[in-house]
Amino acid sequence: MIEKDIYILGIETSCDETSFSIVKNGCEEIATVISSQIDIHKDYGGVVPEIASRNHVKNITIVLEECLEKANMKMKDIDAIAITYGPGLIGSLLIGLEAAKTLSFIYNKPLIPVHHIAGHIYANNLVKELQFPLLAIVVSGGHTELVKMTSHYKFQKLGATLDDAIGECYDKVARVINLAYPGGPKLDKLAKNGEATYKLPLPLKDDDYNFSFSGLKSAVINLVHNEEQRGQEINKENLAASFQKVAIESIIIKAKKAIKSENIKHIVIAGGVAASNGLRKAITDMGIELEVDISFPPIKYCTDNAAMIAAAGYYAYKDGRIADLSLNSKSNDKLC
């Protein structure tokens, strides 16, 4: 007997992107629309929560209509609605959640709560079917984690950052050397053209799976300050390369240990920093060395988007994770 195709409408508004997507069976993107606010927030050097919320209100119905039109579908064709309930900016999250609740109520569609990081992990399923046991290397502005999965929607945290996330560290280091917002991608590009000539400390050299990046960030700040005091000009390309080398090495050391200890068969990369060329190369080399299968989401799935939420929502739906209209947003919430 052939199973019925399941179409999930995903909604993502956790930060400054307003996005809707329709995904079939958790793996086939039918249509995605994203309204980005980067040009609005770059004048402030970062996302301003109130401005982000107002723009979500302004854009959300327009983006929904455009997504349905792009897919040539109507709400009656949708089987369930997946919504990012957290973590993220609470005002932004609430706009998307209220839209999802309204659509769920009006069209009598199941409401599926999706954790933002689960979405980033399942972005990989849009490219290649997840294989278990799996290690998700989560690298974003708010998260740095190693997550093991033994089956769909079963998450086990092996380790996480004890302070700053790697994406946050990228952005702060970028700011120190006067790169415009968003700084992380610009720093990655600079690093490609530089050499690791500056000596920086490798953080948290221990036997567990946790990370720490605050000391590395402070070391860069102190290095720049000391060079300026001496009247020496910082080579931005070399500093970017030096920082990135140490930051990535920290992740690779812990990931290798987890792969060997946990009998991992498949590695996936999740989060905005998954777009980093430096990180992709290092993980590719690691996969070849350890003979482990690797998946990278395309760049369009690395940043926030609703396709990843719909993909994760499919497996949450199959797992019976259906919420009622009392569902609320959470600015902070653990995946596992």
C-alpha positions in Angstrom: 0.0 0.0 0.0 1.4 3.4 -1.0 1.5 5.9 1.8 -0.1 9.3 1.3 2.3 12.2 0.7 2.4 14.5 3.7 2.8 18.3 3.0 4.0 20.4 5.9 3.8 24.2 5.9 6.7 25.5 7.9 6.9 28.9 9.5 10.2 30.5 10.8 10.4 33.9 12.5 12.9 33.3 15.4 15.1 36.3 14.5 15.0 38.6 11.5 13.9 36.4 8.7 10.2 35.9 7.9 9.9 32.6 6.1 7.3 30.1 4.9 8.0 26.8 3.2 6.1 23.8 2.0 8.0 20.5 2.2 6.7 17.0 1.1 7.5 14.0 3.2 10.3 15.7 5.1 12.7 15.7 2.2 11.4 17.5 -0.8 11.1 21.3 -0.9 8.1 22.4 -2.9 8.4 26.2 -2.3 10.2 28.5 0.1 10.0 32.3 0.5 12.2 34.3 2.8 12.0 38.0 3.6 15.3 39.0 5.1 15.9 42.1 7.2 19.7 42.2 6.9 19.8 45.5 5.1 17.5 47.0 7.8 19.6 45.9 10.8 23.1 46.4 9.3 22.9 50.2 10.1 22.7 49.2 13.8 25.5 46.6 13.8 23.1 43.8 14.8 19.5 42.8 15.0 17.2 45.2 16.9 14.4 43.0 18.4 11.6 45.6 18.2 12.4 46.5 14.6 12.5 42.8 13.7 9.1 42.2 15.3 7.5 45.1 13.5 8.8 43.9 10.2 7.5 40.3 10.8 4.0 41.8 11.4 4.4 43.8 8.2 5.6 40.9 6.0 4.0 37.7 7.3 0.8 37.5 5.3 2.6 38.6 2.2 5.2 35.9 2.5 2.5 33.2 3.2 0.6 34.2 0.1 3.7 34.2 -2.0 4.7 30.8 -0.8 1.3 29.2 -1.6 1.3 30.9 -5.0 4.8 29.7 -5.7 3.8 26.1 -4.8 0.5 26.4 -6.7 -1.2 25.1 -3.6 -3.9 26.2 -1.2 -4.2 25.7 2.6 -6.6 22.8 2.0 -3.6 20.9 0.5 -1.6 21.3 3.6 -1.6 18.4 6.2 0.0 20.2 9.2 1.6 23.4 10.2 5.1 23.4 11.7 6.2 26.5 13.7 9.4 27.5 15.4 8.4 28.0 19.0 11.9 28.7 20.3 14.6 29.6 21.0 15.0 33.0 19.6 13.8 36.6 20.0 10.6 36.4 22.0 8.8 39.1 20.0 9.8 37.6 16.7 8.8 34.1 17.8 5.4 35.3 18.9 4.5 36.8 15.6 5.1 33.5 13.8 3.4 31.5 16.5 0.2 33.6 16.4 0.1 33.2 12.6 0.5 29.5 12.9 -2.2 29.2 15.6 -4.6 31.3 13.5 -4.0 29.1 10.4 -4.3 26.0 12.5 -7.6 27.1 14.0 -9.2 28.5 10.8 -8.2 25.5 8.5 -8.3 22.8 11.2 -4.7 21.7 10.7 -2.5 20.1 13.3 0.0 22.5 15.0 3.5 21.0 15.2 6.0 22.7 17.6 9.6 22.6 16.3 12.7 23.5 18.2 14.9 25.9 16.1 18.0 23.7 16.4 16.0 20.6 15.3 15.2 22.5 12.2 18.9 23.3 11.5 19.7 19.6 11.9 16.9 18.5 9.6 18.0 21.0 6.9 20.4 18.2 6.0 17.5 15.8 5.3 16.5 18.1 2.4 19.8 17.1 0.8 20.4 13.5 1.9 18.5 11.1 4.1 19.8 11.0 7.7 21.6 7.8 8.7 21.9 6.6 12.3 23.7 6.7 14.6 24.4 10.3 13.6 26.4 13.2 15.0 25.1 16.7 14.5 27.7 19.4 14.9 25.6 22.4 15.7 27.4 25.7 15.1 25.4 29.0 15.1 25.3 32.4 16.7 23.6 31.1 19.8 24.6 27.4 19.9 27.7 25.2 19.7 26.7 21.6 20.5 27.4 18.0 19.6 24.1 16.1 19.4 23.8 12.4 18.8 20.8 10.9 17.1 20.0 7.1 17.1 16.7 7.6 15.2 14.5 10.3 13.9 13.6 13.0 16.4 15.6 11.3 19.2 18.2 13.8 20.4 21.0 13.3 22.9 23.3 16.2 23.8 26.9 15.0 24.2 28.4 18.4 24.9 27.9 22.2 24.4 29.6 25.5 24.8 30.0 26.7 28.4 29.9 30.3 27.4 30.0 32.0 24.0 28.7 30.2 20.9 31.2 30.0 18.0 29.0 32.2 15.7 28.8 34.8 18.4 32.6 34.6 18.7 33.0 35.0 15.0 30.8 38.2 15.0 32.6 39.7 18.0 36.1 39.1 16.5 34.8 40.6 13.3 33.7 43.7 15.1 37.1 44.0 16.8 38.7 44.3 13.4 36.0 46.7 12.1 34.2 44.4 9.7 30.6 45.4 8.9 27.6 43.5 10.1 27.1 40.6 9.5 30.7 40.0 10.4 31.0 36.2 10.6 30.8 35.5 6.8 33.3 38.4 6.1 35.7 37.0 8.7 35.5 33.6 7.0 36.3 35.2 3.7 39.2 37.1 5.1 40.6 33.9 6.7 40.7 32.2 3.3 43.3 34.8 2.1 45.4 34.8 5.3 47.9 32.7 7.2 47.7 31.7 10.8 50.7 33.8 12.0 49.2 35.0 15.3 49.5 32.7 18.3 46.2 32.2 20.0 45.3 29.7 22.8 43.4 26.5 22.0 40.4 26.6 24.5 39.2 23.9 26.9 41.7 21.1 26.2 40.0 18.4 28.2 38.4 14.9 27.7 34.7 15.8 27.6 32.6 17.1 24.7 32.1 20.7 25.9 33.4 23.9 24.3 34.5 27.3 25.4 35.1 30.3 23.2 35.1 33.3 25.5 38.8 32.9 26.3 39.6 32.8 22.6 37.6 35.9 22.0 39.3 37.7 24.9 42.7 36.6 23.5 41.9 38.3 20.2 40.7 41.5 21.8 43.9 41.6 24.0 46.1 40.9 21.0 44.6 43.7 18.9 44.8 46.1 21.9 48.4 45.3 22.5 49.4 45.7 18.9 47.6 49.1 18.7 49.5 50.2 21.9 52.8 49.3 20.2 51.7 51.2 17.1 51.7 48.0 15.0 49.1 47.5 12.3 47.0 44.3 12.5 47.0 42.1 9.4 43.3 41.4 9.3 43.6 38.4 6.9 46.2 36.7 9.1 44.3 37.4 12.3 41.1 36.0 10.8 43.0 32.9 9.7 44.6 32.5 13.1 41.3 32.8 14.9 39.5 30.5 12.6 42.2 27.8 12.8 42.0 27.6 16.5 38.2 27.8 16.7 37.7 25.1 14.1 40.5 22.9 15.7 38.6 23.0 19.0 35.5 21.6 17.2 37.3 19.0 15.2 39.1 17.6 18.3 35.9 17.1 20.2 34.0 15.8 17.1 36.7 13.2 16.4 36.5 11.9 20.0 32.7 11.6 19.7 32.8 9.9 16.3 35.2 7.2 17.6 33.5 6.7 21.0 29.9 6.8 19.8 30.3 4.6 16.7 29.0 7.4 14.5 28.1 6.5 10.9 26.9 9.9 9.6 28.0 13.5 10.4 25.7 16.5 9.7 26.5 20.2 10.2 23.8 22.5 11.4 23.5 26.2 11.9 24.7 29.5 10.3 28.4 28.8 10.8 27.9 25.6 8.6 28.3 28.1 5.7 31.9 28.7 6.7 34.4 27.5 4.0 37.0 26.9 6.6 34.8 24.7 8.7 33.5 22.7 5.7 37.0 21.9 4.6 38.1 20.8 8.0 35.1 18.6 8.5 35.4 17.1 5.0 39.1 16.2 5.8 38.0 14.7 9.1 35.3 12.6 7.3 37.8 11.3 4.8 40.3 10.5 7.6 37.8 8.6 9.7 35.8 7.2 6.8 32.5 8.6 8.0 29.7 9.9 5.7 29.2 13.7 5.8 26.3 16.0 4.9 26.4 19.7 4.5 23.3 21.7 4.0 23.4 24.1 1.0 24.2 27.7 1.9 20.5 28.6 1.5 19.6 26.1 4.3 22.4 27.2 6.7 20.8 30.5 7.7 17.3 30.7 9.1 14.6 29.4 6.8 11.2 27.7 7.0 12.2 24.7 4.8 14.2 23.2 7.6 11.3 23.8 10.1 8.9 22.0 7.7 11.4 19.1 7.3 11.8 18.7 11.0 8.0 19.2 11.4 7.3 16.1 9.2 9.2 13.8 11.6 7.7 15.5 14.7 4.3 15.0 13.1 5.0 11.3 12.5 6.1 11.1 16.1 2.8 12.4 17.3 4.2 15.8 18.6 1.0 17.9 18.1 0.3 21.0 20.2 -2.9 22.7 21.1 -3.6 26.4 20.9 -2.1 27.0 24.3 1.4 26.5 22.8 3.7 29.4 23.8 7.0 30.7 22.5 10.2 30.3 24.5 13.2 32.6 24.1 15.4 30.0 25.7 14.8 26.2 25.4 17.0 23.2 25.3 16.7 20.7 22.5 17.6 17.8 24.7 
